Amino acid sequence: MRQALSGIFSKTASSFKTIMVVALAISFVVAGAAPSFAAKSAAIVIDAKTGKVLYSSDADGRRYPASLTKMMTLYLTFEALEKGRIGKNSPVVFSANAAAQAPTKLGVKAGGSVTVETAILSIVTKSANDSASALGELLGGNEANFARMMTAKARQLGMNGTVFRNANGLPNPGQFTTARDMATLGIALREQFPQYYGYFSQRSFLYGRQRINGHNRLLGRIKGVDGIKTGYTRASGFNLVSSVADGDRRIVGVVMGGVSGGSRDNEMAHLITTYLPRASTRGGGMLVAKASTSDDPIKALAKVLLPKHDAPTPDDKPAIAQDATAADDTTATDEDNAPVAEETTPVPTRKVKTVTVAAAPEAAAPAETEATPVVAAYAEQTAAVDPVKTASLPSGWAIQVASSPKQSEAQAFLDKTTKQAPSVLANASGFTAAFEKGGTTYYRARFGGFGSKDAAWKACTALKKKKIECYAVQQ
C-alpha cells in the first residue's frame, strides 16, 4: 500500500512539474507577442516659454494616445466656440453611436443631450467617451469625418507623427501619436485658448445631483500643475500630459506607457521637480503657430486636393518589389481609462444645467451629405489642409481606390478597404476629394500619406493582391 501511494504521488509531482514548465513557456511566448512600440515608456519635458526640450526619452516613438486623443477633440471644440459656431449652452445630442461607447462615459441615452459646457467638463474630469463622440458628431457630421478633421488640425500644428481615427481614444490600431506631438498639442491648447484652458484644472463638477470626480491626481498634489489630461488602455499603458506654471516658469511634460497610474504620476512628479527649476524665466512668444485657415476655404481646398486633370495615371511605373512592405497589425483590447475612487474632499464648482430633449428615432450619426450648418461651416474651414501627412505638399502621393457621385459611397469604400487591408494602410489616411465632370460633382476615394511614387506603388501592389483595384497618383 505504501509503495502504491508513493508511486501515485511521484507521478502526480512529475505531471505537475511538466505542466508548470509548459505554462512558463506559454507565458514567455505570450509576453513576446505584445506590440513592440507599446512595450516601453516615453517621456518629454518642454520649456513652454522657449520651446527648449529639457528632457526626452523616446519622444518620437509611436504610442497609442488613449484618452489623450480628447485633447484634440477639445481643441476643435474650443476653436468652434471661439469662432462662434457653437456656444457653451448649445445642445450636444447623443446619437446611438455616441450613447453606445464603452465606459468611462456620462451615460446619456440615445436622443438625449447635454450642453457643450457639460460635455467639456465630463471630458476633462471623467474622460467621458460618449461625450467626446457626441461632440465629434456635432462638429464633423459623423465621428469618422471628425477624426479626419482632427488629423488635419494635427498637421497644421506640426504634429506629423499623429493619426486620429476616433474622437475619444478608445482602442483603434490605426490611431497613434508620439510624446513630442502630445506636448505640442498641450502647449497649443494653453497658448491659443487661454479663455477655455481653465477647464483643464477642473477636479470635479456637478452633473444634476451627482458630483463627478476627475482622474488627474497631480492636480492639487504638485504645486503649479494646472492640467491637462490622463489616459489609459491596456495597449497604451498609463499616459499623462501635465502643464505646470510656477512664477515666471512654465513647462509641459508628457509620460506615456506607464505600468500603473501611480508609477506614471510619480514619474511625472519627478520630472516636474527636476526640470521646472531649469526652465527659463524669459521668453513667452507663441511656440505653436495658430492653425490659420484661408479666407476662401473652398478655393484653398480645391488647390490642395484637386489634381490638374481628372484621374491622372503616372506615366512611368517604378520598379516594384514582389512583396510590398506592410506594417504589422496591432490590436488594442481594453476600455478607456482605469476606474478611480471618489475624492474625499469636495471641490466647489458651479452647477451646470443639463438639457434633455425628446427621444429621437434611432439617432444614428448623420451622413456627411446631410451635415448641419454648424458642421458645414466648420468642415469648410478645416478642410483647407488635407488630413494626411503629405497630401498638402506638391510631392505628396496618394492611392485612389474608387470614385462615386455620392460622398457617402466614397467614404464607405474607404472604410471597407481599410478593413480589408489594415496592414497595408496602417500609416495612410483615407479622404475624399471632389471634382466636377459634365456638371456633376464626383468624389474620389483616396489614401494619402505616401512620401514617394515608389511607396505608393508598393502599397497599391499589395492592395491588388487582395483583389482591390487601385492606382497611385501625385497630389
C-alpha positions in Angstrom: 0.0 0.0 0.0 2.8 2.4 0.9 4.6 1.6 -2.3 1.4 2.2 -4.3 0.8 5.6 -2.7 4.4 6.6 -3.2 4.1 5.8 -6.9 0.9 7.8 -7.3 2.5 10.9 -5.6 5.6 10.5 -7.7 3.6 10.5 -10.9 1.5 13.4 -9.7 4.5 15.5 -8.8 6.1 14.7 -12.2 2.9 15.7 -14.1 2.7 18.9 -12.1 6.3 19.8 -12.9 5.6 19.2 -16.6 2.5 21.4 -16.5 4.4 24.2 -14.8 7.2 24.1 -17.4 4.7 24.3 -20.3 2.8 27.1 -18.5 6.0 29.1 -18.1 6.9 28.6 -21.8 3.5 29.8 -22.9 3.8 32.9 -20.7 7.1 33.8 -22.3 5.6 33.4 -25.8 2.5 35.5 -25.0 4.7 38.2 -23.4 6.8 38.3 -26.5 3.8 38.8 -28.7 2.9 42.3 -27.3 3.2 45.2 -29.8 6.8 46.4 -29.7 6.1 50.1 -29.9 4.0 50.0 -26.7 6.5 47.9 -24.7 8.3 50.8 -23.0 7.5 54.2 -21.8 8.2 57.5 -23.5 8.5 61.0 -22.0 9.4 64.6 -22.8 9.6 67.9 -20.9 9.5 71.1 -22.9 10.0 74.7 -21.7 6.7 76.2 -22.6 8.2 79.7 -22.9 11.2 79.0 -25.1 10.4 75.6 -26.7 13.6 74.1 -25.4 13.5 70.4 -24.8 14.6 69.9 -21.2 14.2 66.1 -21.1 13.5 63.5 -23.7 13.1 59.7 -23.7 11.9 58.0 -26.9 9.8 61.1 -27.5 9.3 60.3 -31.2 8.4 56.7 -30.7 4.9 55.7 -31.8 2.4 55.2 -29.0 -1.3 54.7 -28.6 -2.8 58.0 -27.3 -5.7 56.5 -25.4 -7.7 59.4 -23.8 -5.0 62.0 -24.7 -7.0 61.9 -28.0 -9.6 64.0 -26.3 -7.2 66.9 -26.1 -7.6 67.3 -29.9 -11.4 66.9 -29.6 -11.4 69.8 -27.1 -9.0 71.8 -29.3 -11.6 71.7 -32.1 -14.4 72.4 -29.7 -12.6 75.5 -28.3 -11.9 76.7 -31.8 -15.6 76.3 -32.7 -16.6 78.2 -29.5 -14.0 81.0 -30.3 -15.4 81.5 -33.8 -19.0 81.5 -32.6 -20.1 78.3 -34.4 -21.4 76.9 -31.2 -22.0 78.3 -27.7 -21.4 76.9 -24.2 -25.2 76.3 -23.9 -25.6 74.7 -27.4 -27.1 71.2 -27.1 -24.9 68.2 -27.9 -27.2 65.4 -29.0 -26.1 61.9 -28.2 -26.7 59.6 -31.2 -27.0 55.8 -30.9 -23.3 55.6 -31.7 -22.3 58.1 -29.1 -24.5 56.5 -26.4 -23.1 53.1 -27.2 -19.4 54.0 -26.4 -17.6 52.0 -23.8 -17.0 53.3 -20.3 -15.9 55.6 -18.9 -18.9 57.6 -20.0 -21.5 60.1 -18.9 -24.4 57.7 -19.6 -26.7 59.9 -21.7 -29.2 57.8 -23.6 -29.6 58.0 -27.4 -31.6 61.0 -28.3 -30.8 62.9 -25.1 -28.5 65.8 -24.9 -26.3 68.0 -22.7 -24.8 71.4 -23.1 -21.5 71.9 -24.8 -20.1 73.0 -21.4 -21.3 69.9 -19.7 -19.7 67.7 -22.4 -16.4 69.6 -21.9 -16.5 69.2 -18.2 -17.3 65.5 -18.4 -14.3 65.0 -20.7 -11.8 66.8 -18.6 -12.9 65.1 -15.4 -14.5 61.8 -16.1 -12.9 61.4 -19.6 -16.3 60.5 -20.9 -16.1 58.6 -24.2 -19.7 59.2 -25.1 -19.4 62.9 -24.7 -16.3 63.0 -26.9 -18.1 61.1 -29.7 -21.2 63.3 -29.4 -19.0 66.4 -29.7 -17.3 64.9 -32.7 -20.6 64.2 -34.4 -21.8 67.7 -33.7 -18.7 69.3 -35.3 -17.9 66.8 -38.0 -21.3 65.3 -39.0 -20.1 61.8 -38.0 -17.2 60.6 -36.0 -15.1 59.3 -38.9 -15.2 62.6 -40.6 -14.4 64.4 -37.3 -11.3 62.1 -36.9 -10.1 63.3 -40.3 -10.6 66.9 -39.2 -8.6 66.1 -36.1 -5.7 64.7 -38.2 -5.9 67.7 -40.4 -5.5 70.0 -37.4 -2.7 68.0 -36.1 -0.8 68.6 -39.4 -1.5 72.3 -39.1 0.1 72.3 -35.6 3.1 70.4 -36.7 2.1 67.1 -35.2 3.4 64.9 -38.0 3.6 61.7 -36.1 -0.1 61.5 -35.2 -3.2 60.0 -36.9 -6.6 60.1 -35.3 -9.4 57.5 -36.0 -12.0 58.5 -33.4 -12.8 61.3 -31.0 -12.3 59.6 -27.7 -9.2 57.4 -27.8 -10.9 54.0 -27.4 -8.7 51.3 -29.0 -8.0 51.5 -32.7 -4.8 50.1 -34.2 -4.7 52.9 -36.8 -4.7 55.7 -34.2 -1.2 56.7 -32.9 0.9 59.6 -31.7 4.2 60.5 -30.0 5.1 62.1 -26.8 6.5 65.1 -28.6 3.3 65.6 -30.6 1.2 65.5 -27.4 3.5 68.1 -25.8 2.9 70.3 -28.9 -0.8 69.9 -28.5 -0.6 70.7 -24.8 1.3 73.9 -25.5 -1.1 74.9 -28.3 -4.2 74.5 -26.0 -2.8 76.8 -23.4 -1.4 79.4 -25.8 -4.3 79.6 -28.2 -7.3 79.2 -25.9 -6.4 80.9 -22.6 -10.1 81.7 -22.2 -11.0 78.0 -22.1 -7.9 76.5 -20.7 -9.2 76.8 -17.2 -11.4 73.8 -17.8 -8.4 71.5 -17.6 -7.9 72.5 -13.9 -11.4 71.3 -13.0 -11.1 68.5 -10.5 -14.8 67.7 -10.3 -18.2 69.1 -11.4 -21.9 68.6 -10.6 -24.0 66.7 -13.1 -27.5 67.1 -11.8 -27.2 66.0 -8.2 -24.1 63.8 -8.9 -20.6 65.0 -8.3 -18.2 63.6 -10.9 -14.6 63.5 -9.9 -11.6 63.7 -12.1 -8.7 61.3 -13.0 -5.8 63.7 -12.8 -4.3 63.0 -9.4 -1.5 65.6 -9.8 -4.0 68.5 -9.6 -3.7 69.8 -6.0 -0.8 67.4 -5.3 2.0 69.1 -7.2 2.4 72.9 -6.9 1.8 74.7 -10.2 0.1 71.8 -12.0 -3.0 73.1 -13.9 -3.9 70.2 -16.2 -4.1 68.7 -18.8 -5.2 65.1 -19.4 -4.8 61.4 -18.4 -5.3 58.4 -20.5 -5.3 54.6 -20.3 -5.9 51.5 -22.3 -4.3 48.1 -21.9 -2.3 48.6 -25.1 -1.2 52.2 -24.4 -0.4 51.9 -20.7 -0.9 54.9 -18.4 -0.5 58.2 -20.2 -0.4 61.8 -18.8 0.2 65.3 -20.1 0.8 67.9 -17.5 1.1 71.7 -17.7 2.9 73.4 -14.9 3.2 77.1 -14.1 5.3 78.4 -11.2 6.2 82.1 -11.1 7.7 83.0 -14.5 8.5 79.4 -15.4 6.2 77.2 -17.5 6.7 73.6 -18.7 4.7 70.9 -20.3 5.5 67.3 -19.6 4.4 64.0 -21.2 4.7 60.5 -19.8 3.3 57.6 -22.0 3.3 53.9 -21.4 3.4 53.8 -17.6 2.9 50.4 -15.9 0.4 51.9 -13.4 -1.3 55.1 -12.6 0.7 55.6 -9.5 4.1 55.0 -11.2 3.1 57.3 -14.1 2.2 60.0 -11.6 5.4 59.6 -9.6 7.5 59.8 -12.8 5.7 63.0 -13.8 6.2 64.4 -10.3 9.9 63.6 -10.5 10.2 65.3 -14.0 8.4 68.4 -12.7 10.6 68.8 -9.6 13.8 68.1 -11.6 13.2 70.2 -14.7 10.9 73.1 -13.7 13.8 74.9 -11.9 15.8 74.6 -15.2 13.1 76.3 -17.3 13.6 79.9 -18.5 12.0 82.9 -16.8 12.2 84.8 -20.1 10.7 84.4 -23.5 7.0 83.8 -23.8 6.4 84.1 -27.5 4.0 81.8 -29.3 5.6 78.4 -29.7 3.0 76.7 -31.8 1.7 78.6 -34.8 -2.0 79.1 -34.7 -3.7 76.9 -37.3 -5.0 79.6 -39.6 -7.4 79.0 -42.4 -7.8 80.5 -45.8 -10.2 83.4 -46.3 -11.8 81.3 -49.1 -11.7 77.7 -47.7 -13.4 76.2 -50.8 -10.7 77.6 -53.1 -8.0 76.6 -50.7 -9.4 73.1 -50.6 -9.5 72.8 -54.3 -5.9 73.8 -54.6 -4.9 71.2 -52.1 -7.0 68.3 -53.2 -7.8 68.5 -56.9 -5.2 67.4 -59.4 -4.6 69.3 -62.6 -6.7 66.8 -64.6 -9.2 64.1 -63.8 -8.0 60.7 -62.6 -4.3 61.0 -63.7 -2.2 57.9 -64.0 1.6 58.1 -63.7 3.4 57.8 -67.0 6.2 55.8 -65.6 5.7 52.8 -63.3 8.6 52.4 -61.0 10.2 49.1 -60.2 8.2 47.2 -57.6 9.3 44.6 -55.2 7.4 41.3 -55.3 6.2 41.7 -51.8 5.1 45.2 -50.6 6.3 46.1 -47.2 3.4 46.4 -44.7 3.4 47.2 -41.0 2.3 44.5 -38.6 -1.3 44.8 -37.3 -1.6 45.6 -33.7 -4.7 45.2 -31.6 -5.6 47.2 -28.5 -8.1 45.5 -26.3 -9.3 47.4 -23.3 -11.7 50.1 -22.3 -10.6 53.7 -21.9 -9.3 54.8 -18.5 -8.9 52.8 -15.3 -11.6 53.4 -12.7 -10.8 55.9 -10.0 -12.1 56.2 -6.4 -14.2 59.1 -5.2 -12.3 62.1 -4.0 -12.7 62.7 -0.2 -12.5 66.5 -0.4 -15.3 68.1 -2.3 -14.2 70.8 -4.7 -16.5 73.8 -5.1 -17.7 74.1 -8.7 -20.5 75.8 -10.5 -23.5 73.7 -11.2 -24.1 73.1 -14.9 -27.6 72.7 -16.1 -28.4 69.5 -18.0 -30.7 69.7 -21.0 -32.7 66.8 -22.2 -34.7 66.5 -25.4 -37.3 64.1 -26.5 -36.0 60.8 -27.8 -35.4 60.7 -31.5 -35.9 57.5 -33.5 -32.6 55.7 -33.6 -30.4 58.8 -33.6 -27.6 57.5 -35.8 -24.7 59.7 -37.0 -25.9 61.8 -39.9 -24.3 61.2 -43.3 -21.7 63.7 -44.5 -24.1 64.9 -47.2 -26.7 65.8 -44.5 -24.4 67.9 -42.3 -25.9 70.6 -40.1 -25.0 74.3 -40.8 -22.5 74.1 -37.8 -20.9 71.0 -39.4 -20.7 72.5 -42.8 -19.2 75.8 -41.7 -16.7 74.1 -39.5 -15.7 71.4 -42.0 -15.1 74.0 -44.8 -12.6 75.9 -42.6 -10.8 72.8 -41.5 -10.6 71.3 -45.0 -8.1 73.8 -46.1 -5.4 71.3 -45.1 -5.9 67.7 -46.1 -5.9 65.2 -43.2 -2.9 63.3 -44.3 0.8 63.8 -43.8 1.8 64.6 -47.3 -1.3 65.4 -49.3 -0.9 69.2 -48.9 2.6 69.1 -50.3 3.4 69.2 -54.0 5.4 66.0 -53.8 2.7 64.0 -51.9 1.4 60.7 -53.3 -1.9 59.0 -52.8 -3.7 55.8 -53.8 -7.1 56.1 -55.4 -9.4 53.1 -54.9 -12.8 54.4 -56.1 -14.9 57.3 -57.4 -18.5 58.0 -56.8 -21.1 60.7 -57.3 -22.0 60.3 -53.6 -19.5 61.3 -50.9 -21.1 58.8 -48.5 -20.4 56.0 -51.0 -16.8 57.1 -51.5 -16.3 57.2 -47.7 -18.0 53.7 -47.3 -15.5 52.4 -49.8 -12.6 53.8 -47.8 -13.9 52.2 -44.7 -14.3 48.9 -46.4 -10.8 49.0 -47.9 -9.3 49.9 -44.6 -10.9 46.8 -43.0 -9.8 44.6 -45.9 -6.1 45.7 -45.8 -5.3 47.2 -42.3 -1.6 46.3 -42.5 -1.1 47.8 -46.0 -2.8 51.1 -44.9 -1.6 51.3 -41.4 0.3 54.5 -42.0 -2.1 56.0 -44.5 -5.2 58.2 -44.0 -8.3 58.0 -46.1 -10.0 61.0 -47.5 -12.5 62.0 -50.3 -11.6 64.6 -52.9 -14.3 66.3 -55.0 -14.0 67.0 -58.7 -16.5 68.1 -61.4 -17.2 66.4 -64.7 -20.0 67.2 -67.1 -21.6 69.5 -64.5 -21.7 66.7 -61.9 -19.7 66.6 -58.7 -17.9 63.3 -58.1 -15.8 62.2 -55.1 -12.6 60.3 -55.3 -11.8 57.8 -52.5 -8.1 58.0 -51.8 -5.5 57.1 -49.2 -2.7 59.6 -48.7 0.5 59.8 -46.7 2.9 58.2 -49.1 6.2 60.1 -49.5 7.2 58.8 -52.9 5.9 57.3 -56.1 7.6 54.0 -55.3 6.0 53.8 -51.8 2.5 54.4 -53.3 3.0 51.8 -56.0 4.2 49.2 -53.5 1.1 49.8 -51.3 -1.1 49.6 -54.4 0.5 46.3 -55.5 -0.3 44.9 -52.0 -3.9 46.0 -52.4 -4.2 44.4 -55.8 -3.1 41.1 -54.3 -6.2 41.4 -52.1 -8.3 42.0 -55.2 -8.6 45.7 -54.6 -8.2 47.8 -57.7 -6.2 51.0 -57.3 -3.6 53.3 -58.8 -1.1 55.8 -57.5 -1.5 59.5 -58.2 0.6 62.6 -57.3 -1.3 65.2 -55.4 
